[in-house]
Structures are given as structure tokens and as C-alpha cells.
Amino acid sequence: MIDGILVGVVVLIIYSFWWFDFCFLNRNISKFKKAFEKAEEKSDIIIIINTGGWGTIDYKKAFDLNPFLYFIEDYLKQKGLKVSIVQYFRTEDHLIGRIGYIKDYLFLFEKQGRHIFSMIKNTNKKILFLGLSNGALIADEIMEKAKDIPNIFSIELGKPFFGVKSDNKNILLIENYEDELSNGNVLELFKTAFIYSWIRWIKNFIIGEGVSLNASFEIKGHNYPFQKYKNQIIEFINEKVI
């Protein structure tokens, strides 16, 4: 029985990796390309948004990131620029999508980043990436490739400590010094992942709140209230983007 379960798990992993590379990625890149080209026709600047976590949440429901987005959009419009928003989804919200995502995550989104960069590198419009957490990780991957391109910019919030550390001058990197994910406090991250989040989830389950395990995963300091960083963003936009 155990052997059968192991075989089933292996088959699931292999299929998920295949699905991600040959089904999801091609379809997703094609969808993003169409949205980008449409935005390019009518805009002076395109904001490409990457939400945190698995990257599956629509930005309108990403309440940790959309205050930044809406402010930046309004601020740029006040400066007389035509603005479009294009979201990039990093996977789909189901078991196969999440397993397939893990492989790409381990390679720091290099494949997805390469595809996105190939689409935007020749545009004469301004591009502004806005990413939170894992969304900042893929933004940094792309910005490393865009070092010599003056019209591509990035605002990155709570970028994890691992991955590319681009020195591109067009990046605004915002980090909370207490953020254990940004600072690389591995011991505390381990406790959060394998102890605290499970205790929180069990407690919520017992009292009937029905909070998902994913929602129970709270990293200390990994929150970025908009008002605290508003002035930094204004300064960056005025100095670099406009």
C-alpha cells in the first residue's frame, strides 16, 4: 500500500511539472502577451503587478498590495500619463498548479522571467513592475536582465532573502527590518512554517473559524502598510520614472 502511495505521489509530481511547463506556461504567457500588447497601444506607462504568495490572487482582492497600486496609478495620472495595469499570474490555484509552481520557484522564476523580459525589452513605453514577496522575487529576476534598459522600473516590497540580488539602479527595494523573510531569519521561518502556522490553523479549526492553512502562515514583520512607505514611493517615481 505504501509503495502504491509513493508511486502515486511521484506520478502526481511528474504530471504537475509537465502540466506547468507545457500547458500552463504557454497559455499564460500567450494571455499575458495579448494583455501587454493591448496596454502598450493606449498607454504611456504600463504597471505590471505581481501579487505575493502563489501569485494566483487577482490584484483587486490583494488588499496587501493594491493600496500601493491604486496610489501609484492615480499619482501617475495626475502627472498627465496614460496608465494601464497588467497582472501576471504565476500559476493556477489548485493542487497540480501549486506542485508545478514549486519547481519554477526553486529556480527563482528564471523561465517565467525570461519569457516576460523577451516581451517587454523592446518597448518604447515605460514599464513599472510592482511586486510583493514572491512577486518581488520574479520582478528582481526580470530587472537583472533589464540592467541596460532605461525605461523599465521596479518597486519591490518584502523580497525574500534568497534569489537574485539585482543592483539595477531602477529598483526601489522596500524592506521592513523586522521582516524575517527578507532578513533571512531561517530558524524563525522554520518555526513559522512547521510549528506556529499549524498551531494557529488547528486553533482556528477548533473554534470553527475555518481559516485555511495558507492563511494561517504569518511571517513576522512581513507586512507593508502603504502609508509608511508612501513618501519613498513618491520620491522614487519623481526621480526615476517620470
DACORRA-V523847 format. One record per run of one state. SS is the DSSP state (2 for helix, 1 for strand, 0 for the rest). FROM is the first residue (numbers start at 0). TO is the last residue. If there is no record, write none. Layout:
ss: <SS:SS>
from: <FROM:FROM>
to: <TO:TO>
This chain:
ss: <0:2:0:1:0:2:0:2:0:1:0:2:0:2:0:1:0:2:0:1:0:1:0:2:0:2:0:2:0:2:0>
from: <0:1:42:44:50:58:61:65:78:82:87:94:106:109:120:125:132:133:145:151:157:170:174:179:183:185:206:212:216:225:241>
to: <0:41:43:49:57:60:64:77:81:86:93:105:108:119:124:131:132:144:150:156:169:173:178:182:184:205:211:215:224:240:241>
